[in-house]
Amino acid sequence: MFKDINTLLSKSIKKVGIWEQVRSEQIEKLYREELERLLTRNIMERLKVLYFKDGMITIACLDEQIVEKLKSFEADIIKKINLFVGNACLHSVRYLT
């Protein structure tokens, strides 16, 4: 008789048409949290996760050495996020330098 609140919330979000925005925010947050876990605070202050769109997350960073370090974590982070959200929605990372 009673329905799970998570199911009802998911259906409502999809119905209203904001599902893509909610998913994008979730992926950006997960990517940011994973970077915070892997990098020092000093490095995190020098980069910014900008947005997720069309399977790609965009990160701004003006330091090429940091970008190279980010690239070394990229595949693992993508895999972890896709496992967490339940599908392969994140495909790549773009770096704005």
N, C-alpha and C positions, 0 to 999 in steps of 0.2 A: 504494500500500500504506500509506504513512504519511499521517497526517492533520495538518493545520496545528494548532499548539497553540492559536492564537486561536480557531479554530472549536470545538475541543474544550472550551476554557474557557467560551466563550459558551453552548454547549449545556448544560454542567454547571451553570452559574449559573442558567439558565432552568429546568432540571429541578428544582433544589433549591428554587426559588421566591423567590430573593432578587434577581432581575433588576431589579425596580422600585426596590429600595433602592440597588442599584449605579448604576442610571441616574440616580436622584435625586442621589446624591452627586457623580456626574460633572458633572451640569448645574450644581449649586451651585458646584463648584470652578471650572468654566469661567466662570461669571458673575463670581465673585469675582476671578479672574485678569484678566478683561477690565476690571473696574472699577479694579483696581490699575494696569493699564496706562494708563488714562485719567485717573485722579485722583491727587492728591497724597497722601502718607502721612498728613498731618494730617486730611484729609477722610476717608480710609479708617478712621481710628481712631474716627470719629464715626458710623459705620454698621456694620450687621452683616447679612450674608446669612443668613437663618434656615433656610429649607427650601424644597423644591420639591414640589408636590403638585397633581395634577389639571391639569397644564399651566400652573401659575402658580408663580412664584418670589416669595417673601415677603422683604422687606428692612425692617429696623428702622432708623429714623433720626429723631432728635428735632428736627432743624434743617430747617425748611421750605425754606430757600434751597438746601440740599444736595439735597433731594428734587426741587426744580425742575431742578437741574442733571442729576440722574440721569434724569429724564424725557426730557431732551433727547437722551440716548444710548440710551434704551430700545429703540427700533425697530431700530437698527443692531446692538445686542448680541443681541437675540432672533434676528435673521436670521443672524448669524454663528454662534451656537450651534447653531441648527437645521441649518445647512449642515454643521457639524462632526460632529454626531451622526448625520446622514443622514436625519432626518425632522423633521417639524414638531411636536415634542413640547412645546416651550415657546411658549405663546400670549400670556402677559401677566405683568405685574409688579404686585405689591401692596405698598404702602408703609405701614408702621405708624409713625405719628408721635405 
